[in-house]
Amino acid sequence: MSVMVSVFDAHRTRTSEKYTAYPPDVLPMFVAEMDSMLAEPVRDALVRAVTDGDTGYVGHGRALPEAFADFAESSWGWHVDPDLVRTTTDVSVAAVETLRRVIEPGDQVVIMPPVYPPFWEYVTEAGGSVTEVPLLAPAGEPDPFDTTAGWRMDLDGIARAFADGARTVLLCNPHNPLGLVHDRSSLESLAELAAEWDAVVVSDEIHAPLVHADTAFTPFLDSCPEAAGVGVALTSASKAWNLAGTKCALLVGASDRARSWFDGMPREVVERTGILGYTASVAAFSEGGPWLASLLTELAANRRTLAERLGDMLPGAGYRQPQASYLAWLDLRALPWGDDPAALLVDEAKVALGSGPDFGRQGTGFVRLNFGCSAETLDEALSRLHTAYSRHTDG
């Protein structure tokens, strides 16, 4: 049975941003939330908590650190010490609070656009200044059936940033919006650079459970011995199990240095964890594996559908199948929609997409499409986009 539901049914019953930001006749494919049902163990755990009235302030047990440690071991062979795991509201809070512990006001923080738009805000909210070291784009036209990374970190550029005074990297692994999974060699090189310059790597790994079967995920902290001493990982069950609104994320360390950063955070960083998010996350990491496997099968089919059909629906569009998650980075620069195609397509096609320029100037002419939906919804979106394109070319 499919884990996805009809987007039109979701429009009638759901009140989250995805389904209320636009009128019901617009397909919402802009925000990173899936049209999925909850995994049964997660649903049952939440129903049980609400039925029991267990909706107070979060406790201080080890259930979630231990559940995540077991998941990390079985999924990636990564040994996580539960004593070096903390929880908070979401990965955004985790990023800002970690940066506040590792930088001084005005310090440079490296980010790698095109990247998740709030990365700029995390840095400034924490008191730092952004230093952009864009990812290196693959050469030539993208092959939609190629699931190799293509993109890669500019390690020489990061070294220059360190030489110019930067001492922190905010890493996205897997990288949103590209679905890029950084390979072990690149992560090892980054960790060695950080160790050489006494820098810190804060690795946002929220999409890690959504890595596809043809790619191997390497947690930054487990990439090499140096990484454990220079890094912090941030993660959550929220993307993989569609739990963003329940508000729970994890900060993971692998050194006494990380422990000192965590212990130096205000108590409220942990206290803000949502108890329902904590409950849902324990169930997801400990019992949600079969549901996740079904989800990944559906997502793999959708990412291939894009590869098979996009060229016919939008001639000249560029696409490379992502290695992780349900987000497609579409190059529409050759099409007649200008620098920000999403701004036009919401009216012309009744499809709401992520605005490419929001991800950095490298996103000019691009859109991000969320294919975490039913096959029927994806077909409808492609049909609407094709119709909008035809109006331009036929005119």
C-alpha positions as CSV (number, residue, x, y, z in Angstrom):
1,M,0.0,0.0,0.0
2,S,1.2,3.5,-0.9
3,V,2.4,5.7,2.0
4,M,1.3,8.8,-0.1
5,V,-2.1,10.3,-0.2
6,S,-3.8,12.4,-2.8
7,V,-2.7,16.0,-2.6
8,F,-6.4,17.0,-3.1
9,D,-7.5,15.0,-0.1
10,A,-4.7,16.5,1.9
11,H,-5.9,20.0,0.9
12,R,-9.3,19.2,2.4
13,T,-8.0,18.0,5.8
14,R,-4.6,19.5,6.6
15,T,-3.8,22.9,7.9
16,S,0.0,23.1,7.6
17,E,1.8,25.7,5.4
18,K,2.0,23.4,2.5
19,Y,-1.7,23.1,2.0
20,T,-2.8,26.6,3.1
21,A,-0.2,28.9,1.5
22,Y,-1.9,28.8,-1.9
23,P,-5.4,28.3,-3.2
24,P,-6.6,24.7,-3.5
25,D,-6.2,24.7,-7.3
26,V,-2.4,25.1,-7.0
27,L,-0.3,22.0,-6.6
28,P,1.9,22.6,-3.5
29,M,5.4,21.3,-4.4
30,F,7.5,24.1,-2.8
31,V,8.1,23.2,0.8
32,A,9.9,20.1,2.1
33,E,6.8,18.3,3.5
34,M,5.5,15.1,1.9
35,D,1.9,14.2,1.0
36,S,2.3,11.1,3.2
37,M,0.4,9.4,5.9
38,L,2.2,8.8,9.2
39,A,4.0,5.6,9.8
40,E,1.8,3.4,11.9
41,P,4.2,3.1,14.9
42,V,4.5,6.8,14.9
43,R,0.8,7.4,14.7
44,D,0.1,4.8,17.4
45,A,2.7,6.4,19.7
46,L,1.2,9.8,19.3
47,V,-2.4,8.6,19.8
48,R,-1.3,6.8,22.9
49,A,0.4,9.9,24.3
50,V,-2.6,12.1,23.6
51,T,-5.0,9.6,25.0
52,D,-2.9,9.3,28.2
53,G,-2.6,13.1,28.4
54,D,1.2,12.9,28.1
55,T,1.5,16.3,26.6
56,G,3.6,18.2,29.2
57,Y,7.1,19.4,29.2
58,V,9.7,17.0,27.8
59,G,11.4,14.7,30.2
60,H,15.1,13.9,30.5
61,G,15.3,10.2,29.6
62,R,17.6,8.4,27.2
63,A,14.9,6.9,25.0
64,L,15.6,9.1,22.0
65,P,19.4,9.2,22.2
66,E,19.4,5.4,22.4
67,A,16.9,5.0,19.6
68,F,18.9,7.2,17.3
69,A,22.2,5.5,18.3
70,D,20.6,2.1,17.4
71,F,19.3,3.5,14.1
72,A,22.7,5.1,13.2
73,E,24.5,1.8,13.9
74,S,22.1,-0.3,11.8
75,S,21.8,2.2,9.0
76,W,25.3,3.5,8.6
77,G,27.6,1.5,10.9
78,W,28.0,4.7,12.9
79,H,28.6,4.2,16.7
80,V,26.9,7.1,18.5
81,D,27.4,7.6,22.2
82,P,23.9,8.4,23.6
83,D,25.6,10.5,26.3
84,L,26.7,12.9,23.5
85,V,23.2,13.4,22.1
86,R,21.0,16.3,23.1
87,T,17.5,17.3,21.8
88,T,15.9,20.6,20.9
89,T,13.0,22.1,19.0
90,D,14.3,21.6,15.4
91,V,17.4,21.6,13.3
92,S,17.1,25.4,12.8
93,V,17.4,26.0,16.6
94,A,20.2,23.3,16.8
95,A,22.2,25.1,14.1
96,V,21.9,28.6,15.6
97,E,22.6,27.4,19.2
98,T,25.6,25.4,18.1
99,L,27.0,28.3,16.1
100,R,26.6,30.6,19.1
101,R,28.8,28.2,21.1
102,V,31.6,27.9,18.5
103,I,31.9,31.4,17.0
104,E,32.6,34.9,18.3
105,P,30.4,37.9,17.1
106,G,31.4,38.8,13.6
107,D,33.2,35.5,12.8
108,Q,33.1,34.2,9.3
109,V,31.0,31.0,8.7
110,V,31.4,29.2,5.4
111,I,28.3,28.0,3.6
112,M,28.1,26.3,0.2
113,P,25.4,27.6,-2.1
114,P,23.2,26.7,-3.8
115,V,21.9,25.7,-0.3
116,Y,18.9,25.7,1.9
117,P,17.9,29.4,2.3
118,P,17.8,29.6,6.1
119,F,21.5,28.9,6.2
120,W,22.2,32.6,5.7
121,E,19.8,33.4,8.5
122,Y,21.3,30.8,10.9
123,V,24.7,32.5,10.6
124,T,23.5,36.0,11.1
125,E,21.1,35.1,14.0
126,A,24.1,33.5,15.7
127,G,26.1,36.7,15.3
128,G,28.4,35.5,12.5
129,S,29.0,36.7,9.0
130,V,28.5,34.6,5.9
131,T,31.3,33.5,3.7
132,E,30.1,31.8,0.5
133,V,32.2,29.1,-1.0
134,P,29.9,27.7,-3.7
135,L,29.8,24.1,-4.6
136,L,31.6,23.2,-7.8
137,A,29.1,22.4,-10.6
138,P,29.5,19.4,-12.8
139,A,30.8,20.0,-16.3
140,G,28.5,19.6,-19.3
141,E,24.8,18.9,-19.6
142,P,23.3,16.8,-16.8
143,D,22.3,13.3,-17.6
144,P,18.9,12.7,-16.0
145,F,19.6,9.0,-15.6
146,D,23.0,9.6,-13.9
147,T,22.8,9.3,-10.1
148,T,26.4,10.1,-9.4
149,A,27.0,13.2,-7.5
150,G,28.3,15.6,-10.2
151,W,28.5,18.5,-7.7
152,R,31.3,18.6,-5.2
153,M,32.8,20.8,-2.4
154,D,35.3,23.4,-3.4
155,L,38.0,22.3,-0.9
156,D,40.5,24.7,-2.2
157,G,38.0,27.5,-1.7
158,I,37.3,26.4,1.8
159,A,41.1,26.4,2.5
160,R,41.3,30.0,1.2
161,A,38.4,30.9,3.5
162,F,40.2,29.5,6.5
163,A,43.3,31.4,5.5
164,D,41.2,34.5,5.4
165,G,39.9,34.0,8.9
166,A,36.9,31.7,8.7
167,R,36.8,29.1,11.5
168,T,33.5,27.4,11.0
169,V,31.7,25.5,8.2
170,L,28.0,25.0,8.1
171,L,27.7,21.8,6.0
172,C,24.6,20.4,4.4
173,N,24.9,16.6,4.1
174,P,22.9,15.4,2.2
175,H,22.9,18.7,0.4
176,N,19.6,20.5,-0.1
177,P,18.5,21.4,-2.8
178,L,20.8,19.1,-4.9
179,G,20.3,15.8,-3.1
180,L,24.1,15.5,-3.1
181,V,25.6,13.0,-0.7
182,H,29.1,14.1,0.1
183,D,31.5,11.1,-0.3
184,R,33.8,9.9,2.5
185,S,36.9,11.3,0.8
186,S,35.5,14.8,0.6
187,L,34.3,14.7,4.2
188,E,37.7,13.4,5.3
189,S,39.5,16.2,3.4
190,L,37.1,18.8,5.0
191,A,37.8,17.4,8.5
192,E,41.5,17.4,7.9
193,L,41.3,21.1,6.8
194,A,39.3,21.9,9.8
195,A,41.7,20.2,12.2
196,E,44.6,22.0,10.5
197,W,43.0,25.4,11.0
198,D,41.4,24.7,14.4
199,A,38.0,25.1,12.7
200,V,34.6,23.6,13.4
201,V,32.2,21.8,11.1
202,V,28.5,21.9,11.9
203,S,26.9,19.2,9.7
204,D,23.1,19.4,9.0
205,E,22.2,15.7,8.3
206,I,18.4,16.0,8.5
207,H,18.0,14.2,5.1
208,A,20.3,11.3,5.9
209,P,17.6,8.7,6.4
210,L,16.3,9.5,2.9
211,V,19.5,8.5,1.0
212,H,18.6,6.3,-2.0
213,A,19.7,2.7,-2.4
214,D,22.3,3.5,-5.1
215,T,24.3,5.8,-2.8
216,A,26.1,5.3,0.5
217,F,25.7,7.9,3.2
218,T,28.7,8.8,5.4
219,P,28.0,10.7,8.6
220,F,30.5,13.5,8.9
221,L,31.5,12.6,12.5
222,D,32.3,9.0,11.3
223,S,34.2,10.0,8.2
224,C,37.6,9.9,9.8
225,P,39.2,10.3,13.2
226,E,39.8,14.0,12.8
227,A,36.1,14.6,12.1
228,A,35.0,13.5,15.6
229,G,37.1,16.2,17.2
230,V,36.0,19.1,15.0
231,G,32.4,18.5,14.4
232,V,28.8,18.4,15.5
233,A,26.0,16.7,13.6
234,L,22.4,18.0,13.6
235,T,19.5,15.7,12.6
236,S,15.9,14.8,13.1
237,A,13.2,12.3,12.2
238,S,11.2,15.2,10.8
239,K,12.0,14.9,7.1
240,A,12.1,11.1,6.7
241,W,8.9,10.5,8.7
242,N,7.2,13.8,7.9
243,L,7.1,15.1,11.4
244,A,8.2,18.8,11.1
245,G,5.4,20.2,13.1
246,T,6.0,18.0,16.1
247,K,9.2,19.9,16.9
248,C,12.1,17.6,17.9
249,A,15.7,17.5,16.6
250,L,19.0,16.1,17.8
251,L,22.5,17.5,18.3
252,V,25.1,14.8,18.1
253,G,28.7,15.0,19.3
254,A,31.7,12.7,19.3
255,S,34.2,14.4,21.6
256,D,34.6,16.1,24.9
257,R,34.8,19.4,23.0
258,A,31.3,18.8,21.7
259,R,30.1,17.9,25.2
260,S,31.4,21.2,26.5
261,W,29.5,23.1,23.8
262,F,26.3,21.2,24.6
263,D,26.7,21.7,28.3
264,G,27.3,25.4,27.8
265,M,24.0,25.9,26.0
266,P,21.2,27.5,27.9
267,R,19.0,24.9,29.6
268,E,16.0,26.1,27.5
269,V,17.6,24.8,24.3
270,V,16.7,21.3,25.5
271,E,13.6,22.3,27.4
272,R,12.0,23.6,24.1
273,T,11.9,20.1,22.7
274,G,8.3,19.1,21.9
275,I,7.3,16.1,23.9
276,L,5.1,14.8,21.1
277,G,8.0,15.3,18.7
278,Y,10.2,13.3,21.1
279,T,7.6,10.6,21.4
280,A,7.2,10.4,17.6
281,S,10.9,10.4,17.0
282,V,11.5,7.5,19.3
283,A,8.9,5.5,17.4
284,A,10.3,6.5,14.0
285,F,13.9,5.6,14.7
286,S,13.1,2.4,16.6
287,E,10.1,1.1,14.7
288,G,9.7,3.1,11.5
289,G,12.1,1.2,9.3
290,P,9.6,-0.8,7.2
291,W,7.5,2.3,6.5
292,L,10.7,4.2,5.5
293,A,11.7,1.4,3.2
294,S,8.3,1.7,1.4
295,L,8.6,5.4,1.2
296,L,12.0,5.2,-0.4
297,T,10.7,2.8,-3.0
298,E,8.0,5.3,-4.0
299,L,10.4,8.2,-4.0
300,A,12.8,6.3,-6.2
301,A,10.0,5.6,-8.7
302,N,9.1,9.3,-8.7
303,R,12.7,10.5,-9.2
304,R,13.0,8.2,-12.2
305,T,9.7,9.3,-13.6
306,L,11.1,12.8,-13.7
307,A,14.2,11.5,-15.5
308,E,12.0,9.7,-18.1
309,R,9.4,12.4,-18.7
310,L,10.9,15.9,-18.0
311,G,12.7,16.2,-21.3
312,D,9.4,15.6,-23.2
313,M,7.4,17.8,-20.9
314,L,9.9,20.7,-20.7
315,P,12.4,20.5,-23.6
316,G,15.7,22.0,-22.6
317,A,15.2,21.5,-18.8
318,G,18.1,20.1,-16.9
319,Y,17.8,17.5,-14.2
320,R,20.1,15.0,-12.4
321,Q,18.4,12.4,-10.2
322,P,19.2,13.3,-6.5
323,Q,21.1,10.9,-4.4
324,A,18.9,11.6,-1.4
325,S,15.5,12.9,-0.4
326,Y,12.5,14.0,-2.5
327,L,13.7,17.3,-3.8
328,A,14.6,17.8,-7.5
329,W,16.7,20.7,-8.6
330,L,15.5,21.7,-12.1
331,D,17.5,23.9,-14.4
332,L,15.0,25.9,-16.4
333,R,17.4,28.6,-17.7
334,A,16.7,27.5,-21.3
335,L,13.0,28.0,-20.9
336,P,11.0,31.2,-21.2
337,W,10.4,32.0,-17.5
338,G,13.4,34.2,-16.6
339,D,15.5,34.3,-13.6
340,D,12.9,33.1,-11.1
341,P,10.6,30.6,-12.9
342,A,8.7,29.7,-9.8
343,A,7.3,33.2,-9.5
344,L,5.6,32.8,-12.9
345,L,4.7,29.1,-12.8
346,V,2.5,29.4,-9.7
347,D,0.1,31.5,-11.9
348,E,0.9,30.1,-15.4
349,A,0.9,26.4,-14.4
350,K,-0.9,26.4,-11.0
351,V,2.2,24.6,-9.6
352,A,4.0,26.1,-6.6
353,L,7.7,25.4,-6.7
354,G,10.7,26.5,-4.7
355,S,12.3,29.7,-6.0
356,G,15.8,29.0,-7.3
357,P,17.3,32.4,-6.4
358,D,16.4,31.8,-2.7
359,F,19.1,29.2,-2.6
360,G,21.8,31.7,-3.7
361,R,22.7,33.5,-6.9
362,Q,23.7,30.0,-8.3
363,G,19.9,29.3,-8.3
364,T,19.1,31.9,-10.9
365,G,16.8,30.2,-13.5
366,F,16.3,27.1,-11.3
367,V,13.4,25.7,-9.3
368,R,13.2,23.1,-6.6
369,L,10.4,20.6,-7.0
370,N,9.1,18.3,-4.2
371,F,8.3,14.9,-5.5
372,G,7.3,13.5,-2.1
373,C,3.9,12.9,-3.5
374,S,1.8,10.3,-5.2
375,A,2.6,9.3,-8.8
376,E,-0.7,10.8,-9.9
377,T,0.2,14.2,-8.3
378,L,3.6,14.2,-10.1
379,D,2.0,13.3,-13.4
380,E,-0.5,16.2,-12.9
381,A,2.3,18.6,-12.1
382,L,4.3,17.6,-15.2
383,S,1.2,18.0,-17.4
384,R,0.5,21.4,-16.0
385,L,4.1,22.5,-16.6
386,H,4.0,21.2,-20.1
387,T,0.8,23.1,-20.8
388,A,2.3,26.3,-19.5
389,Y,5.4,25.7,-21.7
390,S,3.3,25.0,-24.8
391,R,1.4,28.3,-24.4
392,H,4.7,30.1,-24.6
393,T,6.2,28.2,-27.5
394,D,3.0,28.0,-29.5
395,G,2.4,31.7,-29.1
